[in-house]
Amino acid sequence: MNHEATRNDTERSTRYIRVRFVWSRGASVLLFVLVFQLVGTHTLAQKRKSPTPTTSKEKKKDEKTTAAEALAASRDEFIRLTNEYKKSLAELLTFYEKNVKQAEEKQTKLQELYAQGLLAKRDLDANAKEIADAKAKVAEAQKQMQMADDQIAETLVEEKTIEQAAQTPPPRPGKLTRTTAYIRYNGPAAWSLASGALKVESFFLQKFGRQLPISAFGQTAVHNRLGFDHRNAMDVPVNPNSTEGQALMAYLRANGIPFFAFYMAIPGSATGAHIHIGQPSHRISAPLATH
């Protein structure tokens, strides 16, 4: 790589870090504003004089509506910031892919020189390392983009589906409920993320020979900002209809572990369908500790 490419790489990386920082800080500010609004609405409602008295029921309804509107605004803004973050990653990805191509073309020429005895082996190896490093950057950028997509889509799917499920009584322990949007199993086992996650991961590794994909482990920033308690649950980004999804659900049922499997996907996105291991998330009105 020449010095100009290195300088551009540094500038783009700095820009990526700056955008990621703004994304994180911006979302945190939104969360603070949301909590402030939730508390402030009640305080202002007490101080503000009304020409006509309102009933306690009407006050609760107004506060609930205000909180819902604030949450919706926070959610929309967080999604906007996430899309900006992804845009920055996409720019980096294009640059990294170009670096890979250039390094591979250079490697072809260096191999010819090495075959002719005109190049030392260490120089050939040094360029090979540059290729590996460039490919690692491509893979990391792709991973970060996918993670941003997955967490937003999965959380929005949970939000919509759990609101629908809340309209019906919870199933009795050990019962499986199946709809067109989800499968819910109210497992009777005492589930703990701290002790149970490793067992689930070990099963998946033994069954499929690869690590269990986990898109959210415990309380994440996304769940916090969108108002869900996810402390004792983890999300696995596999489709319930897939071979992996079917095997995972069978294992969870056999061990009495509660889960929520979501079929739905966010319009315009390939993500969203996943398996939530643990009891369903519920609404929160204040931030929780994240992992």
DARA-V761712 format. One record per backbone hydrogen bond with DSSP energy under -0.5 kcal/mol. CO is the residue of the C=O (numbers start at 1). NH is the residue of the N-H. If there is no record, write none. Layout:
co,nh
CO,NH
CO,NH
//
This chain:
co,nh
2,6
3,7
4,8
5,9
6,10
7,11
8,12
9,13
10,14
11,15
12,16
13,17
14,18
15,19
16,20
17,21
18,22
19,23
20,24
21,25
22,26
23,27
24,28
25,29
26,30
27,31
28,32
29,33
30,34
31,35
32,36
33,37
34,38
35,39
36,40
37,41
38,42
39,43
40,44
41,45
42,46
43,47
44,48
55,59
56,60
57,61
58,62
59,63
60,64
61,65
62,66
63,67
64,68
65,69
66,70
67,71
68,72
69,73
70,74
71,75
72,76
73,77
74,78
75,79
76,80
77,81
78,82
79,83
80,84
81,85
82,86
83,87
84,88
85,89
86,90
87,91
88,92
89,93
90,94
91,95
92,96
93,97
94,98
95,99
96,100
97,101
98,102
99,103
100,104
101,105
102,106
103,107
104,108
105,109
106,110
107,111
108,112
109,113
110,114
111,115
112,116
113,118
113,119
114,117
120,123
120,124
121,125
122,126
123,127
124,128
125,129
126,130
127,131
128,132
129,133
130,134
131,135
132,136
133,137
134,138
135,139
136,140
137,141
138,142
139,143
140,144
141,145
142,146
143,147
144,148
145,149
146,150
147,151
148,152
149,153
150,154
151,155
152,156
153,157
154,158
155,159
156,160
157,161
158,162
159,163
160,164
161,165
162,166
164,167
165,168
172,175
175,186
177,184
181,263
181,264
182,179
183,261
184,177
184,186
185,187
185,259
186,174
189,191
192,196
193,197
196,200
197,201
198,202
199,203
200,204
201,205
202,206
203,207
204,208
205,209
216,218
216,235
219,291
220,224
221,225
222,226
223,227
223,228
224,227
227,284
228,230
229,282
230,233
233,218
234,277
235,215
235,216
235,237
236,238
236,275
239,242
239,245
242,246
243,247
244,248
245,249
246,250
247,251
248,252
249,253
250,254
251,255
252,257
253,256
256,189
258,278
259,185
260,262
260,276
261,183
261,263
262,274
266,269
271,266
274,262
274,276
275,236
275,277
276,260
276,278
277,234
282,229
//
